[in-house]
Amino acid sequence: MAPRRDGLATRARLLDAACDVFAEKGYRGARLADICRRAGANIAAVNYHFGDKASLYVEAWKYAFRKDLEEGPLVSELLPPRERFAHLIRHLLLNFVKKSRHGQFTRLYFQELANPTGLIQDALQQLLEPRRRFLLNLLSELTSLPMDDEGLLFSELSVINQCRAVFTARREDLEYLLGRPFSDELIDRLADHIIRFSLGGLKAVALCPHWEDQSPSRPS
């Protein structure tokens, strides 16, 4: 069993090192030699465990994503939908604040935004899908709309991006926009606002899911 344990340990070291180097230098700037040096491994180990640099990059993304979100929200299915929704929003917002620009996945994410590789789209969608289905199911409960309804899908984008604002914006920009220093108390109030705002919007979508049919004509 020792050789297998050694192999798993080497693989984990390579993934940790790859996350850091790819996050620092991006995919194109990262060198396998740098990753191997940090991991205390050699190129043969990369070839054995991953095959090539592109495959290592994809696996590093998966590894960082799972580490970043391993503490998911513990939401009891016995709670009413509105309470489950409030719990989820608080978790998302606090998690975005906690991970802001410091975690491996966050840094990888911003590198990919700045210099897209096209390598991780399929893998990322597979990783996100279970969490996305969880949210869509909850929104469906709140609105009584089917999970593939366009209004529900738009609502998903609205909810997620309200929380993501604290993740993608610089701290000083948020403080400027909100007119006060960033604090736990401010985040708590922001969470309350997002919950109220979203529930109000979801109620409107549920009452009139196809409001655009009644809106003024768009300019040609």
N, C-alpha and C positions, 0 to 999 in steps of 0.2 A: 504493500500500500504506500510505502514511502515515496517511490517515484511518482505515483499519481498525485499525492499531496504536494510534492515539489512542483509538479507541472501546473497544478491549479494555483499555487502561490505565485509562480512566475507569470502566469496569465493575468492574475489580479494586479501584480505590480506593473505589468505592461499597460493595462487599462488605466490605472491611476496616473501613470506617467504620461500616457497619451492624452488623457483629458487635460492635464496641465499644459503640455506643450502645444496641443492644438488650440487651447483657449488663449495662450499667450501669443502665438504666431500665426494662427489660422492654418487651414489645411495646406495651402500651397507653401507657406513659409516654414512649416514644421518639417524636420528631418528625422527619419527613422533612427539615425545615429544618436540624435539628442534624446529621443524617447528611450532607446536601449540603455544609454548611459545613466539616465535617471532611475531606470528600473533595475539596473544591475543585471542586464540580460544582453543577449546578442541578436544579430539580425536573423540567425537561424531560428531563434525562438519565435520571432514575429512571423516568419514564414510558416512555422509549424502550427502555431495557434490561430493565425488569422489569414494567412495567404499573401496579403499585400497591404500596402498603405491604405488604400481605399476601404478595404474590408475592416482594417483596424479602426479607421475613422468612424465607420458606421457602428461598430461594436462599442467604441468609446462613447458615442452619443447615447446608445441604449443603456450603458452602464451608468453614465452620469444622470440620465433621466430617472432611472429607477432609484438611485440613491437620493436624488433631490425630492422625489415625491413618495418615498417609502412610508412616511407618516401621513396617511390619508385621513380625511375627516371621519370620525366615528359618529355616524348619524343613525339613530334608531329608526327602523321602519315603522315603529309604533307611534312616532311623533306625527302630528298633523303636517301636511305639506308645507304650510307657511313657516312652521318652526324648523323643519328640515332645510328649507331654502335659506332662512336666516343663518342657521348654523354653517351651511356650506359657504355662504358669502363671507362670513367672518373668517373662516378657515382660508379661503382663497386670498383674501386681502392680506391677512397676517402672514401667510406663507410668501406672498410676493414681496412684502416688506422685509421679511426675515432673510430671504434669499437675494435681495436686490444687489446685483452686480458682484456678488462675492462667491457664490457657489460655482462649482465646476460647470454645471449645466447652464447657468446663466451666462457665464463667460463664453461658452461654446455657442450659445444661442446668438449672442451679439456678434461674434465672429462670423457666423453663417449669414446673418443679416447683412453685414458689411461686405462680405465676399462669398456669395452663394456658390456652392459646389454642385448642387443637384444630386448629391449622393444620399441624402438622409430623408428625403420627402416620404417615401413609402414606409420606411421604418418608423418615422415619427408619427405618421397617421395610425399605424398599427398600435403604437404605444398609447396614443391619446384616445383611441376609440372607446375603450371601456369606461373611462372617466367622462367622455363626451356623452355616451349613451345614458350614464347615470344622471347627468344634468338635464338632457333632453327629456328623459322619462319624468323627472320632477317637474319641469316646465309644462309638460303635457298634463300632469295631474292638476296643476294650478290653473290651467286654461281650458282643459277639456278638448284641446286640439290634438290631432294626430301628430306623431313625432316627425313626420315628413312634411308637415304643413309649412309653407314658406314663411308665414308670419311667426311661427314658432322658431324656425331657423334664424330669422332676423333677430328675434328676441335673445336667442343664445349668444349671438355676436354682441349684442348690446350689453348683456350682463357681464360676459367675460371681459370685454374691453373696458368697462368701468373699473373693474378690479385691476386689470393689467396696466392702467394708467400709472399706478405707483411703481410699477416694475420697469416700464420703458422710459419714464421721465427722470431727469436728474433731480436729486433732492432739492437743490437750490431753486430749480424751476418750479417744483411743486410748492415750495415755501413762498415764492413770488406769487403764484397763481392763487394760493389760499390765503395769503396775507398774514401768515403767522408761522412760527417755527414748527418743524415736524416733531411730533411727540406721540406717545402711546395713546394719550387722551384724544388727540386729533384724529388718529387712525380709527379709534373706537367710534367717534362721531361720524367720520366718513363712512364707516361700515353701516351705521344706522341709516344714513342718508341713502346709500346705494340700495339697501334693503327696501326702504319705503318707496324710493323712486322706481325701482324695478317692479315691485308688486303693483304699484299704480299703473305702470306701463303694461304689465301683463294683463291686468284687469281690462284695460282699454282694448288690447289685442283680442282678448277672449270675447268681448262684447261686439266687436266689429273687426273681425280678422281681415276683411278685404276692404278696408277703408279707402284704398287707392281708387276703387271703382267709383267712389263718390266724391273724389277730390277734384278741384278745378283742373281744367285741361292744361297739360304741360305745353310750354312754348314749342313750336315746331322748329 
